[in-house]
Amino acid sequence: MGTSFTRPTLVGNVNDAFNARNIEDTVARVAHLAADADAFDFVHALGLFNLPSDAELAAYKADVKIPPLNKAILALAFQTAVAGKIPLSFAIIGGHAETVQVTTSDTLIAVVLTRID
């Protein structure tokens, strides 16, 4: 299972897909996903992960070292953006603890994921 993306590229692509100009198109492209789709499912469905199969996505999700609560918060942020057609801003930064910060308004969901790796 190899992923050929860098975090900066992934973040840029997510921000492009979920910005105010593109959110409606993005919502249409992921409309087929189940209501419980998580952030990884959305990114995979948009072709932003280089994982050719759903099985590889499942293996990646099982291996990624993000705490379960943080994964759940990420899922809810992405689900809310899609359900409400609300633009989403995403960042991944380095830090001393695994955290996720979500700031919301009627016009933007801002997500900052802090990773220790």
N, C-alpha and C positions, 0 to 999 in steps of 0.2 A: 504494500500500500504506500504509494508515494504521492505526496502533495507537492506540486510545483507552483507554489505561490509564496510570496513574501507578505509579511504582515502589512507593510505600507501599501502594497498593491491591493491586497484584499480590502483594507480599510478604504482606500480611494474608490474601489469598485462598488463597495457597499454604499458609500456616501453618494456616488453618482446615481446608483439605482434608486435610492430612497430620497433623493432631494425633491424639492417642491416641483421642479419641472418634470421629473420622471416618475413620481409616486403612482400616478394613475396607471401608467403602463406597467409598472412593476406589480401592482396589485392584480392586474389582469393576468400577468404571466404566472403568478403563484396561486391563482384562484382555485386550481385543482387540488391544492394540498389540504390535508385534513385539518380540522379545527385545532388539533393539538400539535400542529407543526411547531418545531423549535427554530431557533436562529440558524442552526446548521442546515435544517431542511430548506429554509428560505434561500440561503446562500447557495446551496447545492442546486436547487431548482432554477435559480437564475444563471447557473453556469459559472459561478465565481470560484468554486472549488474545482480543481482538476482531478476529480474522482469519477471515473467512468460508470460506476455502478452504485446502486443503493446499498449493496452489501459492503462495499468499501466505505461508504459514508457511515454505516452502522459501526464498522470497526473503528473508524476515526473518532466517532462520538464516544465510543467506549474507552478509547485510549487517551483522549485529551484530558489533561489534568486541570480541569476547572471544577471547583466545588459544586455539588448538586444544587445548592440554593442559588448560586450565581448563574448556573445554566437555566434554572427556572425563571429567574428575573430577566435574563436575556430573552428567553422565549416569550414571556409576557410583553416585553417591550416591542419585539418584532410583531407579535400577533396584534397588539394594539395599533401599531402603525398601519398594518395592512387592513385591519377591520375598519379603522376610521379614516383611511387614506391620509394619514398624518405623516408629513416628512419626518425622517429619522436621521440624526447625525450620529456617527459611530467613531470611536477612537479606541485604540489599544495602547496602553502605556506600561512601562516597567515600574515596579515598586517593590516594597518589602512585604506585602501581603496580597493575597488574592482578593480583589474587591470588584464590585460593579456599582456604579453610580448612575442613577437615572433621574433626569430632570425633565419635567413635562410641562407643556402648555397646550393651548388649543391648536397651535400652529407648528409645534416641533416637539419631538421626543429626542433628547440628547442622552447618549449612552457612552460611558467611559468605563472600559474594562481594564483593570490593572492586573498584570501578570507578573509573577516573580521569576519566571524562566527567561 
